[in-house]
Amino acid sequence: MPLQINELNSLQNLSDFFVGKGCGSSLGELGELICLHGELFIHCLEHIVSDKDCEKAKLKEKHGLEKLSLDWCRNGETENSQKEKTILNSLQPHTNLKKLDIYDYPGTEFPEWLGDHSFYNLVSLMLNGCKYCYRLPPLGQLPMLKELQISKFEGLVSVGSEFLGNRTSYLTNCFPALEILRIESMPLWEKWYPNAENAGSKAFFHLREIHIGNCPKLRGNLPDNLPSLTLLVIRDCKRLLCSLPNSPSLRVLNIQNCESLEFKVHSPLCHQSLTSLFLHGSCDSLVFLPLDLFPNIKSLDIWGCKNLEALTVSESDATRPNLKSLHSLRIRHCPNFTSFPKGGFAASKLTLLTINYCQKLNSLPEQMHDLMPSLKEVQLRGCPKIESSSTRPLRIRICSKHMEGKQNLSDPLFARLKGLATDQSPSSS
């Protein structure tokens, strides 16, 4: 940083400030820059020796700052976690702040101001790499927080009522404005809401998106009763045993590498809004998937569900499923998948059908020529038992390996082709 930057007392924009080591730039130099507004990123906070220097920066008086980023550049290492907490406490910004990012904070606890309800303008918060912190601050008290990202807390084991708030009233109305929640790369995290019974029905009432990833030990509950949730992404949570939340507005569901997660049906209407379903190497308990539960589905992609045997019709609806919005259906690497619904299923807008490496599948869906009038492309690979029924002219792409795999090209399915293209893409698709 330039020397005597504090003399630029009319400076309004300073995107980055690097705390010097030894005789380098002191954080206290920011104190005279009373006109700063917009965004400020403070780097190398590990060089700060005393919290007195932080107090001289007068961040609490800089009411024009909208976004503040704080970064400890030594990857969260420290010899005195209490000193680091005192330093962060002295870096308290003005309550006008809208966005706050904290990187690699080396303390074990957060100061009280983080999560205080007086930060009524804070809409976005990111906590990244705080690897020694063993508990989260009471972020549920932030009245206007819309987006929250928490990642790389290597010491966090449990998330309980302290996350919701310290006051009784916040247990029933926590995170009143939160719309997007991301929690990623938490290697020791095991439980979420061990005291879930204390959280009222209004918790996460406006939450629209949940992203949870790379939490290999997570076993606890997910929030339930999320009326506004439209997108749920869970990946690499191999021990997560709970059922998916009851979310009637859910439109996009993406589950990857979550073998223990249960795909249970809460009621015949619970997936009415779902338009995209992607299951990848997940839900080992899933054996039958009733298609009529997804009347508005547009994209259905199932990959590596090793125990899935069939797409079916639920017991409550014995009629043929009518997937009027379905455009794309992919079933890949499901070794026990054997059948589609008896009599076929209607999908008037379906244009792409992909079936790869389903070794036990005996046939394509019945009455495809009548029930799938828009079908333009069928991709087959690694399905040696398929005996296709008569179908109208289709353009079908099959890989050369499939052709070599004793597929009967005299089958009516191929006899009516208008075009045949070979696909030599990798076998992992």
C-alpha positions in Angstrom: 0.0 0.0 0.0 1.2 3.6 -0.6 2.7 5.2 2.4 0.6 7.9 4.2 -2.6 6.8 2.5 -4.3 8.2 5.5 -3.6 11.7 4.1 -6.1 11.1 1.3 -8.9 11.9 3.6 -11.3 12.7 0.7 -10.8 9.3 -0.8 -14.1 7.7 -1.6 -13.2 4.4 -3.3 -10.6 1.9 -2.0 -11.3 -1.6 -3.2 -8.4 -3.4 -1.5 -6.2 -2.6 1.5 -3.2 -4.9 2.4 -2.1 -4.8 6.0 1.7 -4.6 6.1 4.0 -6.6 8.2 6.4 -4.8 10.6 6.8 -1.3 9.2 4.3 -1.8 6.4 0.8 -0.2 6.1 -1.1 -0.1 9.4 -4.8 -0.8 9.4 -5.1 2.3 11.5 -4.5 4.4 8.4 -8.0 3.7 7.3 -9.3 5.8 10.2 -8.8 9.1 8.5 -10.6 7.9 5.3 -14.0 8.9 6.5 -15.5 9.2 3.0 -15.0 5.6 2.0 -18.1 4.0 0.5 -18.9 1.0 -1.8 -16.7 -2.1 -1.3 -13.6 -2.6 0.8 -11.5 -5.8 0.9 -8.9 -5.9 3.8 -6.2 -8.5 3.2 -3.5 -10.0 5.4 -5.2 -9.5 8.8 -2.8 -12.0 10.3 -0.2 -9.1 10.4 -2.2 -7.2 13.0 -0.5 -7.3 16.3 -3.0 -5.4 18.5 -6.7 -4.8 18.4 -6.0 -1.2 19.1 -4.9 -0.8 15.5 -8.2 -2.2 14.4 -10.1 0.3 16.5 -8.1 3.1 14.9 -9.5 2.0 11.5 -12.9 3.2 12.7 -14.9 0.7 10.5 -17.8 1.2 12.7 -18.0 4.8 11.6 -17.8 4.2 7.9 -21.5 4.3 7.2 -21.0 4.5 3.4 -19.5 1.0 3.1 -21.9 -1.5 1.5 -19.6 -4.5 1.3 -16.7 -5.5 3.5 -14.4 -8.5 3.0 -12.0 -9.6 5.7 -9.2 -12.0 4.9 -6.5 -13.8 7.0 -4.0 -14.9 4.4 -2.2 -17.7 6.3 -5.0 -20.2 5.9 -6.5 -19.8 9.3 -3.4 -20.6 11.4 -2.9 -18.9 14.7 -1.2 -19.2 18.1 -3.8 -17.2 20.0 -7.4 -17.7 19.0 -8.7 -15.3 21.7 -6.6 -12.5 20.3 -8.1 -13.2 16.9 -11.6 -13.0 18.3 -10.7 -9.6 19.9 -9.3 -8.4 16.6 -12.5 -9.4 14.7 -14.6 -7.8 17.4 -12.7 -4.5 16.8 -13.4 -4.8 13.1 -17.1 -4.4 13.7 -18.6 -2.4 10.7 -21.4 0.1 10.6 -24.9 -1.4 10.6 -25.5 0.1 7.1 -23.4 -2.8 5.7 -25.2 -4.9 3.1 -22.6 -7.6 2.4 -20.0 -9.3 4.6 -17.4 -11.9 3.6 -15.0 -13.4 6.1 -12.1 -15.7 4.9 -9.9 -18.0 7.0 -10.7 -16.4 10.3 -8.5 -18.3 12.8 -10.5 -17.9 16.0 -12.6 -20.5 17.7 -15.6 -18.3 18.3 -17.2 -15.3 16.7 -17.7 -11.9 18.4 -21.2 -11.0 19.5 -21.8 -8.4 16.8 -21.8 -11.1 14.1 -25.4 -12.1 14.1 -26.7 -9.2 16.1 -30.2 -8.1 15.0 -29.0 -4.5 14.7 -27.5 -5.3 11.3 -30.8 -4.8 9.7 -29.3 -4.0 6.3 -27.2 -7.1 5.9 -28.5 -9.2 3.0 -25.5 -11.4 2.2 -23.0 -13.2 4.4 -20.2 -15.6 3.6 -18.1 -17.4 6.2 -15.3 -19.4 4.5 -12.4 -21.4 5.9 -13.0 -20.7 9.6 -11.5 -24.0 10.4 -11.2 -23.7 14.1 -14.7 -22.4 14.8 -16.7 -25.1 16.6 -20.0 -23.3 16.6 -21.9 -20.9 14.4 -23.0 -17.4 15.4 -26.8 -16.7 15.9 -27.4 -15.8 12.3 -31.1 -16.5 12.5 -31.5 -13.1 14.2 -30.4 -11.1 11.1 -33.8 -9.7 10.0 -32.9 -9.0 6.3 -30.4 -11.7 5.5 -31.2 -13.2 2.1 -28.1 -15.2 1.2 -25.9 -17.2 3.5 -22.8 -19.3 2.5 -20.9 -21.4 5.1 -17.9 -23.5 4.0 -14.7 -25.2 5.2 -15.5 -25.2 9.0 -13.2 -28.1 9.8 -14.0 -28.2 13.5 -17.7 -27.9 13.4 -19.6 -31.0 14.5 -23.1 -29.9 15.4 -25.5 -27.1 14.3 -28.2 -26.5 16.9 -30.5 -23.8 18.3 -27.5 -21.4 18.7 -27.6 -21.0 14.9 -31.2 -19.8 15.1 -30.7 -17.2 17.7 -30.2 -16.5 21.4 -33.7 -15.1 22.1 -36.7 -17.2 22.5 -38.7 -15.2 19.9 -36.1 -16.1 17.2 -36.7 -19.8 17.7 -40.1 -19.5 16.0 -39.2 -16.8 13.5 -35.5 -17.3 12.6 -34.0 -16.4 9.3 -37.2 -14.4 8.4 -35.8 -13.2 5.0 -33.3 -15.9 4.0 -33.8 -17.1 0.4 -30.5 -18.9 -0.4 -28.5 -21.2 1.9 -25.2 -22.9 0.9 -23.3 -25.2 3.3 -20.2 -26.9 1.8 -17.0 -28.7 2.7 -17.7 -29.5 6.4 -15.7 -32.6 7.0 -16.7 -33.2 10.7 -20.3 -31.9 10.6 -22.6 -34.7 11.8 -25.8 -33.2 13.1 -28.2 -30.4 12.1 -30.8 -29.3 14.6 -30.3 -31.7 17.5 -33.0 -29.5 19.2 -35.2 -29.2 16.1 -38.3 -29.4 18.3 -37.6 -25.8 19.4 -37.8 -24.4 15.9 -41.3 -23.2 15.0 -43.1 -23.5 11.7 -41.9 -20.1 10.5 -38.2 -21.0 10.5 -36.8 -20.6 6.9 -40.2 -19.6 5.7 -38.9 -17.8 2.7 -36.0 -20.1 1.8 -36.0 -20.8 -2.0 -32.7 -22.6 -2.4 -30.6 -25.1 -0.4 -27.2 -26.2 -1.5 -25.4 -28.8 0.7 -22.1 -30.4 -0.6 -19.2 -32.4 0.6 -20.3 -33.1 4.1 -19.3 -36.8 4.4 -20.3 -37.3 8.1 -23.7 -35.5 8.1 -26.4 -37.7 9.5 -28.8 -35.3 11.1 -32.1 -33.8 9.9 -32.7 -31.3 7.2 -35.2 -28.5 7.8 -38.7 -29.6 7.1 -41.8 -27.8 6.1 -40.2 -25.4 3.6 -43.2 -23.9 1.7 -41.1 -21.6 -0.5 -38.3 -24.0 -1.5 -37.9 -24.3 -5.2 -34.4 -25.8 -5.6 -32.6 -28.4 -3.5 -29.1 -29.6 -4.3 -27.4 -32.2 -2.1 -24.1 -33.8 -3.1 -21.4 -36.0 -1.5 -23.2 -36.5 1.8 -22.8 -40.3 1.9 -24.1 -40.8 5.4 -27.2 -38.6 5.2 -30.0 -40.9 6.3 -33.0 -38.6 6.5 -35.8 -38.2 4.1 -36.1 -35.2 1.8 -38.0 -32.2 3.2 -41.7 -31.7 2.5 -41.6 -28.8 0.0 -44.7 -28.5 -2.2 -43.1 -25.7 -4.3 -40.0 -27.7 -5.1 -39.2 -27.4 -8.8 -35.5 -28.6 -9.1 -34.1 -31.6 -7.2 -30.5 -32.6 -7.7 -29.1 -35.4 -5.5 -25.5 -36.7 -6.1 -23.5 -39.3 -4.3 -25.9 -39.6 -1.3 -26.4 -43.4 -1.1 -28.2 -43.3 2.2 -30.6 -40.5 1.5 -34.3 -41.7 1.4 -36.5 -40.6 -1.5 -39.8 -41.0 0.3 -43.2 -39.8 -0.9 -45.0 -37.7 1.7 -48.3 -37.5 -0.2 -49.5 -37.9 -3.8 -49.3 -34.1 -4.2 -45.8 -33.5 -2.7 -44.0 -33.4 -6.1 -46.6 -31.6 -8.2 -44.4 -28.7 -8.9 -41.2 -30.6 -9.7 -39.9 -29.9 -13.2 -36.3 -31.3 -13.0 -35.1 -34.4 -11.1 -31.5 -35.6 -11.2 -30.4 -38.6 -9.1 -26.8 -39.6 -9.4 -25.4 -42.5 -7.4 -27.9 -41.8 -4.6 -30.9 -43.2 -2.8 -30.0 -46.9 -2.5 -33.3 -47.6 -0.9 -35.1 -46.5 -4.1 -36.4 -49.6 -5.9 -39.6 -48.3 -7.7 -40.2 -44.8 -8.9 -43.9 -43.9 -9.7 -44.0 -41.6 -12.7 -47.4 -40.3 -12.0 -46.1 -38.5 -8.9 -44.4 -36.0 -11.2 -47.1 -34.6 -13.5 -45.1 -31.5 -14.5 -41.7 -33.0 -14.8 -39.6 -31.7 -17.8 -36.3 -33.4 -17.3 -35.8 -36.8 -15.5 -32.2 -38.0 -15.2 -31.3 -41.1 -13.2 -27.6 -42.2 -13.1 -26.1 -45.0 -11.0 -29.1 -45.8 -8.8 -28.0 -49.4 -8.3 -31.2 -50.8 -6.7 -33.7 -49.1 -9.0 -35.8 -51.8 -10.7 -38.6 -50.0 -12.5 -40.5 -46.8 -13.3 -44.0 -47.6 -12.2 -47.4 -46.2 -11.4 -48.4 -45.6 -7.8 -51.0 -47.7 -6.1 -53.3 -44.6 -5.8 -53.4 -44.2 -9.6 -53.7 -47.3 -11.8 -54.1 -45.3 -15.0 -51.4 -44.7 -17.5 -49.1 -41.8 -16.5 -49.4 -38.7 -18.6 -46.2 -36.7 -18.5 -47.4 -33.9 -20.6 -44.3 -31.7 -20.0 -41.5 -34.2 -20.2 -38.8 -33.3 -22.8 -35.9 -35.5 -21.7 -35.6 -38.9 -20.0 -32.2 -40.4 -19.2 -31.6 -43.6 -17.3 -27.9 -44.6 -17.1 -25.8 -47.1 -15.2 -28.7 -48.7 -13.3 -27.7 -52.4 -13.4 -31.0 -53.7 -11.9 -33.4 -51.6 -13.9 -35.8 -54.0 -15.7 -38.9 -52.2 -16.9 -41.1 -49.2 -17.6 -44.8 -49.0 -16.6 -47.0 -51.7 -18.2 -48.8 -50.3 -21.2 -46.3 -47.5 -21.5 -46.6 -43.9 -20.5 -47.8 -40.8 -22.4 -45.1 -38.1 -23.1 -46.3 -36.0 -26.0 -43.4 -33.6 -25.8 -40.6 -36.1 -25.2 -37.8 -35.5 -27.7 -34.9 -37.4 -26.2 -34.8 -40.9 -24.6 -31.4 -42.1 -23.4 -30.9 -45.6 -21.9 -27.3 -46.6 -21.2 -25.9 -49.6 -19.4 -29.1 -51.0 -18.0 -28.1 -54.6 -18.5 -31.3 -56.2 -17.2 -33.7 -54.0 -19.2 -35.7 -56.2 -21.7 -37.6 -53.6 -23.7 -38.2 -50.0 -24.5 -41.5 -48.4 -23.3 -44.6 -49.8 -24.9 -46.5 -48.0 -27.6 -43.8 -45.4 -28.2 -45.1 -44.7 -31.6 -48.5 -43.6 -30.2 -47.6 -42.2 -26.8 -44.4 -40.3 -27.8 -45.2 -38.5 -31.0 -42.4 -35.9 -30.7 -39.6 -38.3 -30.0 -36.6 -37.5 -32.3 -33.7 -39.3 -30.7 -33.2 -42.5 -28.8 -29.7 -43.2 -27.5 -29.0 -46.8 -26.6 -25.8 -48.2 -25.2 -25.0 -51.3 -23.2 -28.5 -52.8 -23.0 -28.1 -56.2 -24.6 -31.5 -57.6 -23.6 -33.6 -55.0 -25.3 -36.2 -56.5 -27.6 -37.9 -53.5 -29.1 -41.5 -53.5 -30.2 -42.6 -52.0 -33.5 -42.3 -48.3 -33.6 -42.8 -45.5 -36.1 -39.7 -44.2 -38.0 -37.2 -42.7 -35.6 -33.7 -41.4 -35.8 -31.7 -43.4 -33.3 -28.1 -42.9 -32.3 -26.3 -46.0 -31.0 -22.6 -46.3 -30.3 -20.4 -48.7 -32.3 -19.8 -50.8 -29.2 -23.5 -51.4 -28.8 -23.7 -52.5 -32.5 -20.9 -54.9 -31.8 -22.6 -56.2 -28.7 -24.9 -58.6 -30.6 -27.8 -56.1 -30.9 -30.2 -57.5 -33.5 -30.3 -54.9 -36.3 -33.2 -56.7 -37.9 -35.4 -55.6 -35.1 -38.4 -53.5 -36.2 -37.1 -50.6 -34.2 -34.1 -50.4 -36.5 -35.9 -51.5 -39.7 -38.0 -48.3 -39.7 -35.1 -45.9 -39.1 -34.8 -42.9 -41.3 -31.2 -42.3 -40.2 -28.7 -44.1 -38.1 -25.7 -42.4 -36.5 -22.9 -44.1 -34.6 -21.8 -42.5 -31.3 -18.2 -43.2 -30.2 -18.3 -41.1 -27.1 -16.8 -42.4 -23.9 -18.6 -45.3 -22.1 -19.0 -43.3 -18.9 -21.8 -41.3 -20.4 
